[in-house]
């Protein structure tokens, strides 16, 4: 599975669906901990990480970063995108009291 940002040369290829799920889980988990202070849960961490990979690929393209990134490079780019996504979600979520 290859995620390529529109009209870019950034190609994230950690190899296989299972690797993408693991990369998404890692990126989503770390991003939610960094921004929220707690995890979204396994399934939503994967979704946030995968969407973050797309956002991260677009950001990398805008910054002129091009190339093929292997597993840890893909996790890093997905993490950057996931942080952006979680920060945006935090802006639009209702304020809740943290326990």
Rosetta blueprint (number, residue, H / E / L):
1 X L
2 X L
3 X E
4 X E
5 X L
6 X L
7 X L
8 X L
9 X L
10 X E
11 X E
12 X E
13 X L
14 X L
15 X L
16 X H
17 X H
18 X H
19 X H
20 X H
21 X H
22 X H
23 X H
24 X H
25 X H
26 X H
27 X H
28 X H
29 X H
30 X H
31 X H
32 X H
33 X H
34 X H
35 X H
36 X H
37 X L
38 X L
39 X L
40 X L
41 X L
42 X H
43 X H
44 X H
45 X H
46 X H
47 X H
48 X H
49 X H
50 X H
51 X H
52 X H
53 X H
54 X H
55 X H
56 X H
57 X H
58 X H
59 X H
60 X H
61 X H
62 X H
63 X L
64 X L
65 X L
66 X L
67 X E
68 X E
69 X E
70 X L
71 X H
72 X H
73 X H
74 X H
75 X H
76 X H
77 X H
78 X H
79 X H
80 X H
81 X H
82 X H
83 X H
84 X H
85 X H
86 X H
87 X H
88 X H
89 X H
90 X H
91 X H
92 X H
93 X L
94 X L
95 X L
96 X L
97 X L
98 X L
99 X L
